[in-house]
């Protein structure tokens, strides 16, 4: 039987000022922390993206390309530390809102191979959930058995954990209302897709624009492709605009929210 576990992925474009390096969106972080705490949705795992913290540094040092030169080692560490700093801001706000949030670094329990998860020890997360904690993870710079190191997106982590822990749903909080038939940031006539099946995804993906700011994890197209495996396993995926006040709270308590649902 599928668990009641919800996985909430907060995009980097939501919790940071994505066009301003190393700049958090403190107002959004505090509001979201309050909404998540108030919803009392348990069990829950929170994962967040890098936004202006992780992506510019990873791109600057070529971390996604793997270990090719000694100078990248500093950049690898710097990228990870930037994500730790952003994670600390979110966890601090969650704790202040009364949620027993617990920061955990993906690089401490995940190893990739050519950028794909090779080994993931979900036992520690299971123990945290049983204890009533809310693990808070993030896209991270991780060790890679082939490349030396790699960038592991929060989207790939969300899909993998949803499958391994048999989550009921993945909620993707981004900076637009959901999946559109074209890029809404470029085309004002873009239409929101309320529901879409896996069979219709290939056609929709041709119309999705890529990010216009540094994103080493593939932008919207990368998110959808990562989620596909989880949807195939029966996990409900809901994409919503987390910048709209109240949306995250409402979706966590099971209310209908404007967005996109991806189904088998």
Buried (B, 14 or more C-beta within 10 A) or exposed (E): EEEEBBBBBBBBBBBBBBEEBBEBBEEBBBBBBBBBBBBEBBBBBBBBBBBBBBBBBBBEBBBBBBBEEEEBEEBBEBBBEBBBEBBEBBBBBBBEBEBEBBBBBBBEBBBBEEBEBBEBEBEEBBEBBEEEBBBBBBBBBBBBEEBBBBBBBBBBBBBBBBBBBBBBBBBBBBBBBBBBBBBBEEEEEBEBBEEBEEEEBEEBBEBBBEBEBBBBBBBBBBBBBBBBBBBEBBBBBBBBBBBBEEBBBBBBEEEEBBBBBBEE
